[in-house]
Amino acid sequence: MTAHSHHPRPAILGQNQYGKAENRVVRIVRDGDTHHIKDLNVSVALSGDMEEVHLSGSNANVLPTDTTKNTVFAFAKEHGIESAEQFGIHLARHFVTSQEAIHRARIRIEEYSWERIETSESNSRFIGADEVKHSFVRKGQETRTAQITYDGSRWEVISGLKDLTVMNSTNSEFWGYVKDKYTTLQEAYDRILATEVSSQWRYGWSSDEDRMPNWDRSYAQAKKHMLAAFAETYSLSLQQTLYQMGVRVINSRSEIDEIRFSLPNKHHFLVDLEPFGLKNDHEVYYAADRPYGLIEATILRDGAEQRIPVDMTNL
Ligand SMILES: O=c1[nH]c(=O)c2[nH]c(=O)[nH]c2[nH]1
């Protein structure tokens, strides 16, 4: 009989982190009476010398989560919010460099975008009506995401987006697949391809603070390239489309080393209208919300490390 069957080894503390999650900070910049809005959901996760607080309850190394919340709001005032990535970099640097016990900071941010409400006056040539300068409607499109991690020497920035719904009403087929005794799916030679893009991409940048990517430009370009690839790919499967979207981003953006997609196949089923004596020539569909196929993959620059966690794409 082995020794450990008599004396199982004791419990020890494993990975741990703490901080205030989901700080909803809205920053308004008032440029005369033209206003600008940044609307973020910021989550702080710190780790370091936290054995004692877990084991004995000594809080000597614990910067309160309440303080991390206050820091988010104070930094919105002091540094402004240039981009989600830049704001996260300020915060991560602050926690790691100002607190001896904190060795790693991870800041996760969701950004909701707003656009100006168009009024009849703003549409006419008499631009300058008050309402267009301070009235906004939340953009129905995607949510931008960013995760910034800093350990005192190296940065890791993973940006992304979610809830970007797209559809091709043709140029999609699906056939030639495996058929076993449970297969009932009919081959499709002209189907609707629709998905809600969730994607995260990792920047190669990790140390030189004077050579950071232009975060807003990278975001806009990554989104533009993935949408162009979605539109331009004649699709034989969502997997093939996903791969083309990733290849397009990696080949067009040298600052991005890795990109991951999580693409639900938003199935559109042709409705049988025969019972009503009607023909359905690819005109009427039932948009099923569940279940959905879920297609996920990482595309990376040859030689790059695969570091985006598998389950990060649905942050
Ligand atoms: O693009 C698709 N990929 C699949 O793997 C799949 N499976 C399925 O039933 N329909 C589809 N469509």
The ligand as an SDF file (V2000), in Angstrom:
LIG
                    3D

 12 13  0  0  0  0  0  0  0  0999 V2000
  -21.5430   25.2390  -42.8880 O   0  0  0  0  0  0  0  0  0  0  0  0
  -21.9290   24.2210  -42.3090 C   0  0  0  0  0  0  0  0  0  0  0  0
  -21.0100   23.4480  -41.6270 N   0  0  0  0  0  0  0  0  0  0  0  0
  -21.3660   22.3090  -40.9670 C   0  0  0  0  0  0  0  0  0  0  0  0
  -20.5130   21.6350  -40.3660 O   0  0  0  0  0  0  0  0  0  0  0  0
  -22.7410   21.9590  -40.9830 C   0  0  0  0  0  0  0  0  0  0  0  0
  -23.4390   20.9340  -40.4370 N   0  0  0  0  0  0  0  0  0  0  0  0
  -24.7320   21.1020  -40.7720 C   0  0  0  0  0  0  0  0  0  0  0  0
  -25.6760   20.3270  -40.4390 O   0  0  0  0  0  0  0  0  0  0  0  0
  -24.8860   22.2180  -41.5370 N   0  0  0  0  0  0  0  0  0  0  0  0
  -23.6580   22.7690  -41.6800 C   0  0  0  0  0  0  0  0  0  0  0  0
  -23.2390   23.8850  -42.3210 N   0  0  0  0  0  0  0  0  0  0  0  0
  1  2  2  0
  2  3  1  0
  2 12  1  0
  3  4  1  0
  4  5  2  0
  4  6  1  0
  6  7  1  0
  6 11  2  0
  7  8  1  0
  8  9  2  0
  8 10  1  0
 10 11  1  0
 11 12  1  0
M  END
$$$$
